[in-house]
Amino acid sequence: MSVWSASTVGNNYHLGHPPSRYTHSNNWCPNPTKHKCVMANEGAMNADDALHTPAYLSWRKLQLSRAKLKASSKTSALLSGFAMVAMVEVQLNTPTTIPAGMLVAFTVCTTLLVAVHMLALMISTCILPNIEAIGNLHSISLVHESPHERLHWYIEIAWAFSTLLGLILFLVEIAILCWVKFYDLSPTAAWSACVLLIPVMIIFLAFAIHFYMSLATHKYEVVNCGIKELEFLKEQIELGDQDSRMNNMTLFDQARVV
């Protein structure tokens, strides 16, 4: 259902039903005190009905996608720049006693770190301007013109690459860099970096799992509350239809008696 059709149905419903405690107004703007969003060929709407429209849900997704892309682009640019500087500025002794496998691990980890963050940065750079152009207009009637719904998986990939996978590679990069930098001077210092990385990595993964589980639980509770509210509204509509049938039958019986 389009935005215009949804708003038209809501307006027709309110024309035929008087306001009550279960009826809502018809504002689609998430912040009506700041923005005065006006639909095409329609007047300004009230704020209570904004939470019950598909357009507002899409608007929330747009804002979340924009925030994710902004965070992803900043994080990717910072960490990929650090990895490039670390690879260029590292000084290796000749001849060196560093194991060849550790040198290979350093080059592979650095390449993967830069590649992952560059991919996330490319996705953010390509999608973010299109979302910003719609988001800065502060008009929910134009939310369908934003590509955040169609490109949802690309946004999630950029977010996962920049935060989860990119940060894990960054931690591994620090340990390998310490090994390459200090192994010739003190093997103990190189080993200490690896030993410290193990609990840090465990804490990082535990926090990531806990965060995503908490987020999933919160989303489930919000959806569950929405379903219960829809069921409650359905019951009220059914009671209203039943009362209307009873009134019609009463009028019909009175007409027969007359």
URNOR-V983400 format. One record per residue. N is the residue number from 0. RES is the residue in three letters. PHI is phi as a letter, one per 40 degrees, with the letter a starting at -180 (NA if undefined). PSI is psi in degrees with one decimal (999 if undefined). OMEGA is omega in degrees with one decimal (* if undefined). Layout:
# URNOR-V983400
((N RES PHI PSI OMEGA) (N RES PHI PSI OMEGA))
This chain:
# URNOR-V983400
((0 MET NA 133.8 -177.9) (1 SER c 169.4 179.4) (2 VAL c -42.0 -178.7) (3 TRP c -43.6 -178.0) (4 SER c -39.5 179.3) (5 ALA c -42.5 179.9) (6 SER c -35.7 179.4) (7 THR c -41.9 178.2) (8 VAL c -42.2 179.4) (9 GLY c -40.2 179.5) (10 ASN c -41.6 179.0) (11 ASN c -36.7 180.0) (12 TYR c -44.5 -178.1) (13 HIS c -26.1 176.1) (14 LEU c -33.7 -177.5) (15 GLY c -7.7 -177.4) (16 HIS b 132.8 178.0) (17 PRO c 155.3 -179.2) (18 PRO c 141.7 177.0) (19 SER a -172.5 -179.0) (20 ARG c -15.4 -178.4) (21 TYR b -6.5 179.3) (22 THR c 155.8 -177.4) (23 HIS b 158.8 172.5) (24 SER c -170.8 -164.1) (25 ASN b 46.3 179.7) (26 ASN c 130.3 -179.1) (27 TRP b -1.0 -175.8) (28 CYS c 131.0 -179.6) (29 PRO c -19.5 -179.2) (30 ASN a 76.0 -172.9) (31 PRO c -21.3 178.7) (32 THR c -22.8 -178.7) (33 LYS b -39.6 -177.7) (34 HIS b 145.1 178.3) (35 LYS b 79.9 -177.5) (36 CYS c 130.6 -179.0) (37 VAL b 127.0 177.6) (38 MET c 161.0 180.0) (39 ALA c 129.2 179.4) (40 ASN g 23.0 179.6) (41 GLU b 156.9 178.0) (42 GLY c -177.9 177.9) (43 ALA c 145.6 -175.8) (44 MET b 164.8 179.5) (45 ASN c 173.8 -170.1) (46 ALA c -19.5 -170.5) (47 ASP c -32.5 -175.5) (48 ASP c -2.7 -176.6) (49 ALA c -33.8 -177.8) (50 LEU c -6.7 -174.2) (51 HIS b 25.6 -178.8) (52 THR b 145.6 175.8) (53 PRO c -31.2 -179.4) (54 ALA c -38.0 179.5) (55 TYR c -37.6 176.4) (56 LEU c -42.7 176.7) (57 SER c -35.1 177.7) (58 TRP c -39.4 176.3) (59 ARG c -41.1 177.0) (60 LYS c -37.2 177.7) (61 LEU c -45.7 -179.6) (62 GLN c -39.7 178.3) (63 LEU c -42.2 178.1) (64 SER c -39.8 178.8) (65 ARG c -41.7 178.2) (66 ALA c -40.6 178.7) (67 LYS c -43.0 -178.8) (68 LEU c -37.2 177.4) (69 LYS c -47.4 178.9) (70 ALA c -39.1 -180.0) (71 SER c -43.3 -178.9) (72 SER c -42.1 179.9) (73 LYS c -45.3 -179.3) (74 THR c -43.2 -178.2) (75 SER c -43.2 179.4) (76 ALA c -40.9 -178.1) (77 LEU c -49.5 -175.0) (78 LEU c -37.0 177.3) (79 SER c -36.8 175.7) (80 GLY c -40.4 176.8) (81 PHE c -43.4 -179.1) (82 ALA c -40.3 178.8) (83 MET c -42.7 179.0) (84 VAL c -40.5 179.1) (85 ALA c -38.6 179.9) (86 MET c -36.3 -178.1) (87 VAL c -40.1 -172.7) (88 GLU c -10.8 -179.3) (89 VAL c 137.0 -178.6) (90 GLN b 122.3 179.9) (91 LEU b 136.2 177.7) (92 ASN c 149.2 178.2) (93 THR b 116.2 -3.1) (94 PRO c 160.4 -177.6) (95 THR b 152.7 177.5) (96 THR b 7.1 179.6) (97 ILE c 132.7 178.0) (98 PRO d 142.7 -178.9) (99 ALA c -34.1 178.9) (100 GLY c -34.2 178.6) (101 MET c -35.6 175.7) (102 LEU c -40.7 177.3) (103 VAL c -41.7 178.2) (104 ALA c -37.5 178.9) (105 PHE c -45.9 -179.7) (106 THR c -41.3 -180.0) (107 VAL c -45.3 -178.9) (108 CYS c -41.2 179.3) (109 THR c -42.6 179.4) (110 THR c -44.7 178.4) (111 LEU c -39.6 -179.8) (112 LEU c -46.6 -179.9) (113 VAL c -41.6 -177.9) (114 ALA c -43.5 -179.4) (115 VAL c -45.5 -178.9) (116 HIS c -32.3 176.8) (117 MET c -36.7 176.8) (118 LEU c -44.2 177.5) (119 ALA c -38.5 179.6) (120 LEU c -37.7 178.5) (121 MET c -44.1 178.6) (122 ILE c -44.2 -179.6) (123 SER c -41.3 -178.3) (124 THR c -33.1 -177.7) (125 CYS c -36.4 -173.8) (126 ILE c -35.5 -172.8) (127 LEU d -42.4 179.6) (128 PRO c -36.4 179.0) (129 ASN c -35.4 177.8) (130 ILE c -39.4 179.1) (131 GLU c -38.0 -177.9) (132 ALA c -35.5 178.8) (133 ILE c -39.5 -177.6) (134 GLY c -33.9 -179.3) (135 ASN c -12.7 178.3) (136 LEU c -18.4 177.9) (137 HIS f 39.6 179.2) (138 SER b 114.0 -177.3) (139 ILE c -19.1 178.4) (140 SER c -16.7 179.7) (141 LEU b 9.1 -173.7) (142 VAL c -28.3 -179.4) (143 HIS c -13.6 178.4) (144 GLU c -10.1 178.5) (145 SER c 141.7 -178.0) (146 PRO c 14.9 -174.3) (147 HIS c -28.9 178.2) (148 GLU c -45.4 -178.2) (149 ARG c -35.6 -177.4) (150 LEU c 29.5 -176.6) (151 HIS c -42.5 -177.4) (152 TRP c -34.5 176.5) (153 TYR c -39.1 178.5) (154 ILE c -41.4 178.3) (155 GLU c -36.5 177.5) (156 ILE c -44.6 178.4) (157 ALA c -41.5 179.9) (158 TRP c -43.1 -179.6) (159 ALA c -41.4 179.0) (160 PHE c -40.6 -175.8) (161 SER c -36.4 -175.2) (162 THR c -61.0 -172.8) (163 LEU c -66.5 -176.2) (164 LEU c -41.2 -178.8) (165 GLY c -40.0 179.6) (166 LEU c -34.2 175.6) (167 ILE c -46.6 176.8) (168 LEU c -33.5 179.0) (169 PHE c -42.0 177.2) (170 LEU c -42.5 177.2) (171 VAL c -37.7 178.0) (172 GLU c -39.5 179.5) (173 ILE c -44.3 -179.6) (174 ALA c -44.3 -179.4) (175 ILE c -37.8 178.5) (176 LEU c -40.8 175.7) (177 CYS c -39.2 177.9) (178 TRP c -48.6 -178.0) (179 VAL c -35.1 -175.0) (180 LYS c -38.4 -169.9) (181 PHE b 0.4 -176.0) (182 TYR c -39.1 179.5) (183 ASP c -30.9 -179.6) (184 LEU c -44.5 -178.6) (185 SER a 107.4 176.0) (186 PRO d -28.8 179.1) (187 THR c -40.0 178.3) (188 ALA c -38.2 178.6) (189 ALA c -42.5 178.9) (190 TRP c -35.0 -179.5) (191 SER c -34.5 177.5) (192 ALA c -42.0 179.0) (193 CYS c -37.7 -179.8) (194 VAL c -41.0 178.9) (195 LEU c -27.9 -178.2) (196 LEU c -30.6 -175.4) (197 ILE c -53.8 177.9) (198 PRO c -33.7 177.8) (199 VAL c -42.4 179.5) (200 MET c -38.1 178.5) (201 ILE c -43.7 178.3) (202 ILE c -41.2 179.7) (203 PHE c -46.9 -180.0) (204 LEU c -38.1 178.1) (205 ALA c -42.1 178.4) (206 PHE c -41.3 180.0) (207 ALA c -44.6 179.4) (208 ILE c -43.7 179.1) (209 HIS c -39.9 -179.7) (210 PHE c -47.3 -178.4) (211 TYR c -34.2 176.2) (212 MET c -40.9 177.7) (213 SER c -40.1 178.5) (214 LEU c -41.1 178.5) (215 ALA c -38.7 177.7) (216 THR c -42.9 178.4) (217 HIS c -43.0 179.4) (218 LYS c -37.6 177.6) (219 TYR c -42.5 179.5) (220 GLU c -40.1 179.0) (221 VAL c -44.4 179.3) (222 VAL c -38.8 179.0) (223 ASN c -41.4 176.8) (224 CYS c -38.3 177.5) (225 GLY c -39.7 178.6) (226 ILE c -41.8 178.4) (227 LYS c -38.3 178.4) (228 GLU c -40.0 177.1) (229 LEU c -40.1 177.1) (230 GLU c -39.6 178.2) (231 PHE c -43.4 177.8) (232 LEU c -36.1 177.8) (233 LYS c -43.1 178.5) (234 GLU c -40.0 179.3) (235 GLN c -39.6 178.5) (236 ILE c -41.7 178.7) (237 GLU c -39.6 177.1) (238 LEU c -38.5 177.1) (239 GLY c -40.9 176.9) (240 ASP c -38.4 179.6) (241 GLN c -41.3 177.2) (242 ASP c -37.7 178.7) (243 SER c -40.2 177.9) (244 ARG c -41.7 179.0) (245 MET c -40.3 178.0) (246 ASN c -40.1 178.6) (247 ASN c -41.3 178.6) (248 MET c -38.1 178.7) (249 THR c -42.6 178.5) (250 LEU c -37.5 179.4) (251 PHE c -41.2 178.3) (252 ASP c -39.6 177.1) (253 GLN c -38.5 178.0) (254 ALA c -37.8 178.4) (255 ARG c -38.6 179.6) (256 VAL c -41.1 179.5) (257 VAL c 999 *))
